[in-house]
Amino acid sequence: MSSDPTRGVVIGGGTAGALVAQVLARHVDEVVVVERDELPDGPHDRKGVPQGRHAHLLWSGGARIIESLYPGVLDELVAAGARSLGVQSDLVSLTAYGWQHRFDPSQFMVVGSRPLLDSVVRRRAAAVPGVTVVDGTEVTGFTGDADRVTGVTIRPVGGDEARELPADIVVDAGGRGSRTAARLQEFGIGHVPEDVVDSGLVYATRRFRPPPHLAAFPLVSVYADHRTGTPGRNGLVMPIEDGQWLVTLSGTRGDEPTSRDDDFLEFAAGLRHPVVGRLLAEAEPITPVHQSRSTKNRRLHYDRAESWPTGLVCLGDAVAALNPVYGHGMSSAARTVRALGNRLRRHGLAPEMFAGVQADVAAAQADPWMLAVSQDLAYPGCRIQLVDPALQDTAGRNEFVNLLGVAALRDPQVSAAYTEVASLSSPVTSLQEPGVIAALRSAQLRPALEEPPLSARERRMLAATVAR
Ligand SMILES: Cc1cc2nc3c(=O)[nH]c(=O)nc-3n(C[C@H](O)[C@H](O)[C@H](O)COP(=O)(O)OP(=O)(O)OC[C@H]3O[C@@H](n4cnc5c(N)ncnc54)[C@H](O)[C@@H]3O)c2cc1C
């Protein structure tokens, strides 16, 4: 006797959507990824992922999850022009606490334009047997009721004919603009508790072609010090494919970058160190400035909703969207996909799978959320609405983090422990393990660096620019 084929529907073909397609394909006969945009063939910007014009770094914690779903994908990314950088050896970084010594790598990050990262992963998703990507089509609602979501309604973009697409599991991977909370309210499920931490961060990004003598310069980041009581200003020069630099500047409420091309260099010159401004002095801008204000930390506590329908799962930014400065969003989305995969392995599509899935998703996002909001809380004018008690008492924790932050700059062992957490490779709680405390106590601090830790060759490259 044959049973009806099972179907999973994924809302959105961004980071989480492209990853969850693979996970679902192991548990249902057919996966349909519904994406509002017409998906380009290669690495091109698209409307549904406006953040894609800004610098996106993929930490090793997330990269490993993506590699586990699509073996070989990291090599494909590098072959397509992305770079895998050793952390800290390949970075020149001023953190809140000072310049970071360039210790031997203990973790890595993958850098490239977001459209490049997406296009490579998306190609792998589309090749999974049983997966169909329906683009140029939007999900307009859920079918079912408060007890069970039975599918979605979809409509071609610009068309007016909606049709139903039944599903055994619907996964919302629709990103920051997800409508799930409102749709649940239409089903009679009450308001979903929400945390918001909004430092008013504004991003401004422009692509440059570096002058030939700076083509091999490493990634440079200059971060604000959140402890000064003034707005924070950050800058990042990220080498990406085609020999370009993606330069992202950002500022919190009261010190935001504008979207005017003419203001870009002046804003860069006002960072805590002039190195970014110096690098840009002879670089050729190849795009206008793109601005983004969609940066606030917002976390929906679906795990605490008064009820949750069988058939529905919500992942990635649709649950928790983070301040992007720490580069955790894609890794956080990947962690939620892994959490769903683990649950599906245990329960299949049984009601127990859905009953606890949002608690597992919340657990997967707890660390990235904590890392994203902790410093933001200190910025002037930060708008805060918190239901999570874990964030309401940060004073003691901040003192410990400050100690660690200083030691991590100058001691390789502490740096490695800190980087494990920053790269989302180990939980935040690992910092309180005896080994880390011992390393902190016996730290052999290298001298504090007054200037960027450049090699002799890099210093010559920079001097050639300054001398002209
Ligand atoms: C300025 C900025 C910079 C960032 N920098 C970094 C970084 O350095 N590193 C990092 O890891 N993360 C970064 N992020 C975060 C990262 O972009 C997100 O965390 C990540 O894209 C989340 O993936 P997602 O799949 O949840 O959503 P998305 O990747 O945004 O995908 C959502 C998809 O759903 C589609 N969609 C939405 N609604 C519908 C619908 N109704 N029907 C059909 N399709 C729909 C959209 O078109 C889109 O394709 C940054 C974010 C911003 C705003």
The ligand as an ORCA input file, in Angstrom:
! r2SCAN-3c Opt
* xyz 0 1
  C      23.581     45.428      6.706
  C      23.702     43.971      7.082
  C      24.946     43.359      7.092
  C      25.074     42.014      7.466
  N      26.315     41.439      7.576
  C      26.432     40.134      7.955
  C      27.714     39.496      8.078
  O      28.770     40.110      7.929
  N      27.737     38.169      8.401
  C      26.600     37.460      8.636
  O      26.696     36.258      8.938
  N      25.391     38.031      8.545
  C      25.280     39.340      8.224
  N      24.036     39.917      8.135
  C      22.866     39.114      8.485
  C      22.423     38.208      7.332
  O      22.184     38.980      6.178
  C      21.146     37.479      7.753
  O      21.277     37.008      9.057
  C      20.817     36.282      6.870
  O      20.630     36.663      5.544
  C      19.559     35.580      7.394
  O      19.138     34.585      6.513
  P      17.597     34.296      6.285
  O      17.540     33.149      5.362
  O      16.918     34.222      7.600
  O      17.023     35.600      5.554
  P      17.442     36.197      4.137
  O      18.777     35.702      3.738
  O      17.228     37.666      4.246
  O      16.398     35.568      3.120
  C      15.021     35.810      3.166
  C      14.461     35.440      1.786
  O      13.050     35.293      1.867
  C      12.457     35.879      0.724
  N      11.061     36.180      1.102
  C      10.657     37.001      2.106
  N       9.312     36.978      2.202
  C       8.859     36.125      1.242
  C       7.561     35.682      0.845
  N       6.462     36.114      1.470
  N       7.468     34.813     -0.174
  C       8.578     34.355     -0.809
  N       9.828     34.742     -0.477
  C       9.963     35.616      0.534
  C      13.333     37.079      0.439
  O      13.188     37.530     -0.893
  C      14.722     36.491      0.726
  O      15.252     35.857     -0.418
  C      23.913     41.263      7.784
  C      22.650     41.884      7.758
  C      22.551     43.229      7.433
  C      21.187     43.881      7.469
*
